[in-house]
């Protein structure tokens, strides 16, 4: 079961429409201002969530009158972000993969919060990624293989999400590593802007979680 979350960050319409056309989703979850994109492009959500403080009251009223769309409205004063609530809903719906559009933008606090919220899916063993025209962001642990012909962008960056990531091997990269330990306080430079030089590249770690960012530029 595949879920698409359309959140309230920056959405490039051409990119988002092209991205959505390539895939079939069982659930489309509109999140607050992300509803504006869905409405303007006539994409019908299966669920909508949020406090709707930025979507506009008109959209809230429009979707409230539609049949077959589950609505979960929350008080703006709450302990979870709208995107976190959407991820929790996707997991509740037993999604096996979750993709997030509109999770990035100018609000870096929201971006970092969304990255942390992806840990909910990671802990549940559910694939989750956040994409925009320039980046694909995932959380990885254990062994991960990247194929050069399927990579999202030229650059591959690894940022520790946990305080320590131990026993890291990078094979098939321009800058390989063997049994290296990353910390959240001093080794970020070693993980930024690497490149795949073989047909396949392997990221192996003994413990910890990386934020994997594949970037076009």
C-alpha positions in Angstrom: 0.0 0.0 0.0 1.6 3.3 -1.1 0.9 6.6 0.4 1.6 10.1 -0.9 1.7 13.0 1.5 1.3 16.5 0.1 2.5 18.8 2.8 2.5 22.6 3.1 6.1 23.5 2.1 7.4 24.6 -1.2 5.9 22.7 -4.2 7.1 23.1 -7.7 3.9 22.3 -9.7 5.6 21.0 -12.9 7.9 18.7 -10.9 5.1 17.5 -8.5 2.7 16.7 -11.3 5.4 14.8 -13.3 6.4 12.9 -10.1 2.8 11.9 -9.3 2.0 10.8 -12.9 4.7 8.2 -12.7 3.2 6.4 -9.7 -0.1 4.9 -8.4 -1.1 5.6 -4.8 -3.5 3.9 -2.6 -3.7 6.9 -0.3 -3.2 10.6 -1.0 -3.0 12.6 2.2 -3.4 16.4 1.8 -1.7 18.4 4.6 -2.9 21.9 5.4 -1.5 24.3 2.7 -0.7 21.2 0.5 -4.4 21.1 -0.2 -4.1 24.2 -2.3 -1.9 22.2 -4.8 -4.3 19.3 -4.8 -7.3 21.5 -5.4 -5.7 23.6 -8.1 -4.7 20.5 -10.1 -7.8 18.5 -9.5 -6.1 15.7 -7.5 -8.6 14.2 -5.1 -7.2 13.3 -1.7 -8.3 10.2 0.2 -7.6 11.9 3.5 -6.8 15.4 4.7 -5.2 16.4 8.0 -4.0 19.5 9.8 -5.1 22.6 11.6 -5.8 24.4 8.3 -4.4 27.6 9.6 -2.6 28.2 6.3 -4.8 26.3 3.9 -7.6 28.9 4.1 -11.1 28.5 5.4 -12.5 28.2 1.9 -10.6 25.0 1.2 -11.6 23.5 4.5 -15.3 24.2 3.7 -14.9 22.8 0.2 -13.4 19.5 1.3 -15.8 19.2 4.2 -18.7 19.0 1.6 -17.0 16.3 -0.4 -18.1 12.7 0.2 -15.6 9.9 0.7 -12.7 12.0 2.0 -11.7 11.4 5.6 -10.9 14.7 7.4 -8.9 15.0 10.6 -8.8 18.6 11.9 -6.5 19.5 14.8 -6.2 22.5 17.1 -3.3 24.8 15.9 -1.9 24.4 19.5 -0.7 20.8 19.4 2.4 18.7 20.1 2.8 17.3 16.6 3.5 19.0 13.3 1.0 18.4 10.5 3.4 16.3 8.5 4.1 14.1 11.5 0.4 13.6 11.9 0.2 12.7 8.2 3.0 10.1 8.6 1.2 8.6 11.6 -2.0 8.4 9.6 -0.1 6.7 6.7 1.3 4.1 9.1 -2.2 3.6 10.7 -3.4 2.8 7.2 -0.7 0.1 7.0 1.1 1.8 4.1 4.2 -0.1 3.0 5.8 3.0 1.5 5.4 6.8 2.1 6.5 9.6 -0.2 6.3 13.3 0.8 6.0 16.3 -1.5 6.1 19.8 0.0 8.2 18.7 2.9 11.0 21.1 2.1 11.1 24.9 1.6 12.3 28.1 3.2 11.3 27.1 6.8 14.4 25.1 7.9 12.8 24.4 11.2 9.9 22.6 9.4 12.4 20.7 7.1 14.4 19.4 10.1 11.2 18.5 11.9 10.0 16.6 8.9 13.3 14.7 8.7 13.0 13.7 12.3 9.3 12.7 11.8 10.5 10.2 9.1 11.9 8.2 12.0 8.4 7.1 12.8 8.3 5.2 9.4 11.9 4.0 9.8 11.1 2.4 13.2 8.0 0.8 11.7 10.1 -0.7 8.9 8.3 1.4 6.3 10.1 3.0 3.4 9.8 6.8 3.5 11.3 9.5 1.4 10.9 13.3 1.0 11.4 14.7 -2.5 11.6 18.1 -4.3 13.1 19.1 -7.7 16.6 19.0 -6.3 16.7 16.4 -3.5 15.6 13.0 -2.4 15.9 12.5 1.4 15.7 9.2 3.2 16.8 7.6 6.5 19.0 4.6 6.3 20.5 2.0 8.6 22.3 -1.3 8.0 23.3 -1.9 4.3 22.0 0.3 1.4 22.9 -0.3 -2.3 22.6 2.7 -4.7 22.6 2.0 -8.4 24.2 4.8 -10.5 21.6 4.4 -13.3 18.8 4.9 -10.7 20.3 7.6 -8.5 18.2 10.8 -8.0 21.1 13.2 -8.5 24.8 13.5 -8.9 25.8 14.0 -5.3 25.3 11.7 -2.3 25.5 13.1 1.2 25.3 11.2 4.5 24.4 13.2 7.7 24.3 11.4 11.1 20.8 11.5 12.5 21.8 9.6 15.6 24.6 10.9 17.7 27.0 8.2 16.5 27.0 6.1 13.3 29.6 3.3 13.7 31.4 0.9 11.4 30.7 2.8 8.2 32.0 1.4 4.9 31.5 3.3 1.6 32.3 1.2 -1.5 32.0 2.3 -5.1 32.2 6.0 -4.2 34.7 8.6 -5.2 35.6 9.0 -1.6 35.5 5.5 0.0 35.7 4.8 3.7 36.3 1.7 5.8 35.1 1.1 9.3 34.7 4.9 10.0 32.7 6.4 12.9 30.6 9.4 12.3 29.4 11.7 15.1 26.8 14.4 15.1 29.4 16.9 16.3 32.4 16.8 14.0 32.5 14.5 11.0 29.8 16.0 8.7 32.4 17.0 6.1 33.4 13.4 5.3 29.8 12.6 4.4 28.9 15.5 2.2 29.0 15.7 -1.6 30.3 12.2 -2.4 29.7 10.7 -5.8 29.0 7.2 -7.2 31.8 6.0 -9.5 30.9 2.3 -9.9 27.7 0.8 -11.4 26.6 0.1 -7.8 27.7 1.7 -4.5 27.4 0.2 -1.1 26.8 2.1 2.2 27.3 -0.2 5.1 27.1 0.7 8.8 27.2 -1.4 12.0 25.0 0.9 14.0 23.2 4.2 13.8 21.0 6.1 11.3 22.1 8.4 8.5 20.1 11.0 6.7 20.8 10.1 3.0 20.4 13.0 0.6 20.7 12.5 -3.1 21.1 16.0 -4.7 21.0 17.2 -8.2 23.2 20.2 -7.6 
